[in-house]
Amino acid sequence: MSSPGSTVNDELPAVDDRLAPPETRYEVDDGKLVYVPPADPPHATCQAKIAMLLGAHVGPDYLVATEMLTRTSKVDDIAPDASVYPRARDPVTGGRRLEELAFEVASTQSLASAARKMAKLASRGVRRCFTIDIEHTRVLEWSHALSGWIILDVNSHIDDPVLAVPLPMAALVGAAKLDYAVNPALAAALIARGEPVIAAERARARAEGEATGIAKGRAEALLDLLAQRGLRPLAGERARILDERDLERLRRWSSRALTCSLVAEIFDPE
């Protein structure tokens, strides 16, 4: 067995040494060329969401791939639905390094079929192999020591060195059936990673919220000033004052409120 960071040893070919024709729908299983048909929903949509989740959670030194072929043995060349592998090339071969996490979606295919694929990836040295079981809405991890699945607690996280932020198990389950669980997990991961776009959006939203709070305070102060002068705004005038967010306009209205005889006189001429 190769080490997790290695792509080749004295007995095995490099992980990117192909048996299956690249860029096709074929894999090689026990030396036999096998056609893998394109996926339909829910398998296809679940696979896409898993890739998005992984992309939001992985650290800067890792990349996410979908259906990337990996040479697991002399007679096998298979592709998990999604995987995480090192960005850096192998220092010896110059080729791709072995993935460290692999994910498979079990929908029309049986768990036994997924287990067969994950067992081969684990034998090659992939550290952790997971399957999202759509039918039963659960996540399983392959145990090479037990030669079987371990059902993971839906309330737990995948905490791994390749991840900048722990990946909630509920988000993976959500990728299968509970759509509402996916987007919050993506947003939380991007925020925790300090993504520039997310950070800028948070800063914009914070500034907008602060400006709204200031405008609301000035509008209420203006209404108090009018009340002190014995002026009662009509319903429409009151709503116009409270809805106004332009601080400069509110300043002008407040200045006019000191001397106006009617509330309507504070507003800018149209």
C-alpha positions, -999 to 999 in steps of 0.1 A, spaced: 0 0 0 13 35 -8 14 62 18 -13 89 16 11 115 2 26 93 -24 14 84 -59 37 55 -67 58 28 -50 78 -2 -61 46 -22 -69 19 2 -80 17 25 -110 12 63 -105 -23 74 -96 -25 93 -129 -11 65 -150 -43 56 -170 -59 23 -179 -93 38 -187 -95 62 -217 -92 97 -203 -122 121 -207 -147 93 -213 -174 75 -193 -152 44 -187 -135 30 -157 -115 -2 -154 -126 -27 -127 -105 -58 -122 -90 -53 -156 -124 -50 -174 -134 -18 -192 -167 -7 -176 -191 19 -190 -203 43 -163 -235 61 -175 -241 98 -167 -261 104 -135 -297 114 -132 -313 133 -102 -310 129 -73 -275 114 -77 -264 142 -101 -277 171 -80 -263 155 -48 -229 151 -64 -229 188 -75 -238 200 -40 -211 178 -24 -185 194 -47 -197 229 -37 -195 220 0 -160 206 -4 -149 236 -23 -161 259 5 -144 239 32 -110 227 19 -78 244 28 -57 265 3 -33 236 -3 -60 213 -16 -82 210 -47 -116 194 -52 -124 172 -82 -154 153 -95 -152 119 -113 -114 121 -114 -98 88 -124 -74 72 -99 -53 42 -106 -59 21 -75 -40 -10 -87 -25 -26 -117 -59 -37 -129 -82 -8 -116 -87 27 -127 -117 42 -110 -133 76 -103 -151 86 -71 -179 111 -74 -159 137 -56 -124 139 -41 -100 162 -23 -63 160 -33 -31 181 -27 -26 211 -50 12 205 -50 25 180 -76 44 149 -66 81 160 -60 94 127 -75 71 120 -105 59 155 -112 24 140 -115 -8 144 -94 -7 132 -59 -32 108 -44 -65 122 -31 -69 122 7 -107 122 9 -131 105 -15 -169 107 -17 -194 85 -35 -232 89 -38 -253 58 -34 -286 62 -52 -294 36 -79 -261 18 -72 -261 -4 -40 -240 2 -10 -222 -30 -19 -211 -14 -52 -200 17 -34 -181 -4 -8 -163 -21 -36 -150 11 -50 -142 27 -17 -123 -5 -6 -101 -1 -36 -94 35 -30 -86 28 7 -63 0 -4 -44 25 -26 -39 48 4 -68 72 3 -71 81 40 -109 86 43 -137 74 20 -173 84 25 -206 74 9 -238 95 10 -267 71 11 -296 90 -5 -323 65 2 -317 64 39 -304 100 43 -272 92 60 -234 93 56 -212 63 60 -174 61 62 -155 31 50 -134 13 76 -105 -5 59 -97 -23 92 -133 -36 96 -138 -41 58 -172 -24 62 -192 8 67 -194 29 98 -226 50 101 -217 85 111 -236 107 136 -256 133 116 -248 158 143 -210 154 140 -185 170 117 -157 158 94 -127 173 110 -96 166 88 -63 183 80 -73 190 44 -103 211 56 -99 247 66 -133 244 84 -149 213 98 -176 200 74 -210 194 91 -224 159 85 -258 175 83 -247 194 53 -237 162 35 -271 147 44 -287 179 32 -269 176 -1 -289 144 -6 -324 155 5 -325 186 28 -316 215 5 -321 240 33 -290 225 51 -266 231 23 -266 269 17 -261 279 54 -232 254 56 -216 270 25 -220 305 38 -206 296 72 -176 279 57 -168 308 34 -172 333 63 -149 312 85 -123 310 58 -124 348 54 -131 347 17 -126 383 3 -160 384 -14 -178 372 16 -158 395 39 -166 425 17 -203 416 16 -204 413 54 -186 447 57 -211 462 32 -241 448 51 -227 460 84 -222 495 71 -256 495 55 -271 484 88 -253 511 107 -265 537 82 -300 525 85 -299 527 123 -286 563 122 -313 573 97 -340 558 118 -327 576 148 -327 610 130 -362 604 116 -375 597 151 -357 628 164 -374 648 136 -408 636 146 -401 645 182 -391 680 172 -423 685 152 -443 672 182 -425 697 205 -436 725 181 -472 713 182 -471 700 146 -487 666 138 -477 649 105 -504 633 85 -501 595 81 -484 598 47 -460 625 60 -450 604 90 -444 573 68 -423 594 45 -401 606 74 -397 572 89 -389 556 55 -362 581 46 -326 568 46 -307 597 31 -289 613 61 -284 646 43 -320 649 34 -330 642 70 -306 670 81 -323 695 57 -358 685 69 -347 688 106 -334 723 99 -367 734 83 -387 719 111 -373 746 134 -392 773 116 -420 757 95 -456 763 102 -468 732 84 -451 698 83 -454 697 45 -430 727 44 -400 706 56 -399 684 25 -378 692 -6 -398 707 -35 -406 682 -62 
